[in-house]
Amino acid sequence: MKRFENKFAVVTGGNSGIGLATARAFVDEGARVLITGRNPETLAAAKETLGGRATAVQADVTKMEDLDKVFESAREQTDRIDALFVNAGIARVVPFEQTDEATYDAIMDTNVKGAYFTLQKALPLLGEGSSVVFNTSVAGSMGFPGFSVYGPTKAALRGLIRVLAVELSPRGIRANAVAPGPIETPLWGRVGLPEKDVQEMGGAIGEKVPMGRFGTADEVAAAVLFLSSAESSYIQGAELPVGGGIGDV
Ligand SMILES: NC(=O)c1ccc[n+]([C@@H]2O[C@H](COP(=O)([O-])OP(=O)(O)OC[C@H]3O[C@@H](n4cnc5c(N)ncnc54)[C@H](OP(=O)(O)O)[C@@H]3O)[C@@H](O)[C@H]2O)c1
């Protein structure tokens, strides 16, 4: 029997990068999966590649009515979410002095408020044995230039997980995080820098990784499935680094 047979998983930002790889891993392990995202084209394409056990809801995590729509759709399909991957997020690389209010609000709203209310809205469908995994980042505990908003958003999630672990333990719900190092995904093309600068920054970050390379979305997905499964039944409130050793050695 596959690890997620008869299980229902929800992945926010499941139309790209780490979210899509994780949705695929859930499906490969037997789960039904509901993915969300904003871009209708990539969302439809992702649903298509995931096959008949996947559904997709177009939703912006910063909009409460969209989150309601996501979990109404989940409720129509299941009375219980076994695994919730709170993954949707954005990164912008901007020097501290040049960060304007709109940039600050966009990153905070997506990465912190969006993640916070994703779980709050999902909670009625979570119960004994359900697992929540947040996608934080090594940038939450290391200082990278240009990440003065992004880094703190991930550190905020780390703090949130500590509280959730104590509040949700009595209900049998676990809340953990994966903290990826640099991962090869479309995110790097969306940080607001010219391609040449992205390459340069990628090279500099890559040099800090003891394993000497970027990770793959599939490598993060494997860690998410572990934290979502009964194999990690005594792991609570933890942040699992998936970064080839960056920040850990
Ligand atoms: N790549 C890395 O090196 C790395 C390292 C550490 C942590 N992470 C974290 O991993 C997560 C996934 O990133 P990724 O690398 O896979 O990048 P990605 O390919 O750019 O994926 C980001 C996903 O988030 C979704 N998203 C963004 N804003 C959203 C919003 N307001 N509402 C709903 N969905 C939204 C995107 O959907 P649309 O395209 O439809 O907007 C997309 O599916 C993020 O939380 C990121 O911070 C990534």
Ligand as a Chemical Component Dictionary entry (heavy atoms), coordinates in Angstrom:
data_LIG
# 
_chem_comp.id                   LIG 
_chem_comp.type                 NON-POLYMER 
_chem_comp.pdbx_formal_charge   0 
_chem_comp.three_letter_code    LIG 
# 
loop_
_chem_comp_atom.comp_id 
_chem_comp_atom.atom_id 
_chem_comp_atom.alt_atom_id 
_chem_comp_atom.type_symbol 
_chem_comp_atom.charge 
_chem_comp_atom.model_Cartn_x 
_chem_comp_atom.model_Cartn_y 
_chem_comp_atom.model_Cartn_z 
_chem_comp_atom.pdbx_ordinal 
LIG N1  N1  N 0  13.500 28.231 -4.557 1  
LIG C1  C1  C 0  14.194 28.413 -3.466 2  
LIG O1  O1  O 0  15.428 28.544 -3.499 3  
LIG C2  C2  C 0  13.502 28.464 -2.116 4  
LIG C3  C3  C 0  14.291 28.395 -0.964 5  
LIG C4  C4  C 0  13.672 28.442 0.281  6  
LIG C5  C5  C 0  12.301 28.544 0.364  7  
LIG N2  N2  N 1  11.559 28.628 -0.773 8  
LIG C6  C6  C 0  10.106 28.766 -0.613 9  
LIG O2  O2  O 0  9.446  27.775 -1.377 10 
LIG C7  C7  C 0  8.119  28.218 -1.660 11 
LIG C8  C8  C 0  7.818  27.893 -3.104 12 
LIG O3  O3  O 0  8.708  28.615 -3.924 13 
LIG P1  P1  P 0  9.345  28.011 -5.256 14 
LIG O4  O4  O 0  10.808 28.103 -5.115 15 
LIG O5  O5  O -1 8.729  26.753 -5.631 16 
LIG O6  O6  O 0  8.984  29.193 -6.270 17 
LIG P2  P2  P 0  7.898  29.338 -7.427 18 
LIG O7  O7  O 0  8.122  28.311 -8.466 19 
LIG O8  O8  O 0  7.956  30.793 -7.790 20 
LIG O9  O9  O 0  6.523  29.018 -6.714 21 
LIG C9  C9  C 0  5.851  29.923 -5.901 22 
LIG C10 C10 C 0  4.421  29.463 -5.809 23 
LIG O10 O10 O 0  3.707  30.306 -4.908 24 
LIG C11 C11 C 0  2.529  30.740 -5.545 25 
LIG N3  N3  N 0  2.133  32.046 -5.061 26 
LIG C12 C12 C 0  2.880  33.155 -4.916 27 
LIG N4  N4  N 0  2.136  34.173 -4.444 28 
LIG C13 C13 C 0  0.892  33.680 -4.277 29 
LIG C14 C14 C 0  -0.322 34.218 -3.818 30 
LIG N5  N5  N 0  -0.445 35.503 -3.420 31 
LIG N6  N6  N 0  -1.413 33.431 -3.785 32 
LIG C15 C15 C 0  -1.330 32.145 -4.169 33 
LIG N7  N7  N 0  -0.219 31.564 -4.624 34 
LIG C16 C16 C 0  0.883  32.337 -4.674 35 
LIG C17 C17 C 0  2.860  30.773 -7.020 36 
LIG O11 O11 O 0  1.674  30.719 -7.781 37 
LIG P3  P3  P 0  1.469  31.738 -9.046 38 
LIG O12 O12 O 0  2.635  31.494 -9.949 39 
LIG O13 O13 O 0  0.162  31.311 -9.621 40 
LIG O14 O14 O 0  1.471  33.110 -8.447 41 
LIG C18 C18 C 0  3.709  29.534 -7.150 42 
LIG O15 O15 O 0  2.903  28.400 -7.293 43 
LIG C19 C19 C 0  8.068  29.700 -1.292 44 
LIG O16 O16 O 0  7.405  29.861 -0.054 45 
LIG C20 C20 C 0  9.539  30.068 -1.149 46 
LIG O17 O17 O 0  9.739  31.117 -0.257 47 
LIG C21 C21 C 0  12.119 28.567 -2.010 48 
# 
loop_
_chem_comp_bond.comp_id 
_chem_comp_bond.atom_id_1 
_chem_comp_bond.atom_id_2 
_chem_comp_bond.value_order 
_chem_comp_bond.pdbx_ordinal 
LIG N1  C1  SING 1  
LIG C1  O1  DOUB 2  
LIG C1  C2  SING 3  
LIG C2  C3  SING 4  
LIG C2  C21 DOUB 5  
LIG C3  C4  DOUB 6  
LIG C4  C5  SING 7  
LIG C5  N2  DOUB 8  
LIG N2  C6  SING 9  
LIG N2  C21 SING 10 
LIG C6  O2  SING 11 
LIG C6  C20 SING 12 
LIG O2  C7  SING 13 
LIG C7  C8  SING 14 
LIG C7  C19 SING 15 
LIG C8  O3  SING 16 
LIG O3  P1  SING 17 
LIG P1  O4  DOUB 18 
LIG P1  O5  SING 19 
LIG P1  O6  SING 20 
LIG O6  P2  SING 21 
LIG P2  O7  DOUB 22 
LIG P2  O8  SING 23 
LIG P2  O9  SING 24 
LIG O9  C9  SING 25 
LIG C9  C10 SING 26 
LIG C10 O10 SING 27 
LIG C10 C18 SING 28 
LIG O10 C11 SING 29 
LIG C11 N3  SING 30 
LIG C11 C17 SING 31 
LIG N3  C12 SING 32 
LIG N3  C16 SING 33 
LIG C12 N4  DOUB 34 
LIG N4  C13 SING 35 
LIG C13 C14 SING 36 
LIG C13 C16 DOUB 37 
LIG C14 N5  SING 38 
LIG C14 N6  DOUB 39 
LIG N6  C15 SING 40 
LIG C15 N7  DOUB 41 
LIG N7  C16 SING 42 
LIG C17 O11 SING 43 
LIG C17 C18 SING 44 
LIG O11 P3  SING 45 
LIG P3  O12 DOUB 46 
LIG P3  O13 SING 47 
LIG P3  O14 SING 48 
LIG C18 O15 SING 49 
LIG C19 O16 SING 50 
LIG C19 C20 SING 51 
LIG C20 O17 SING 52 
# 
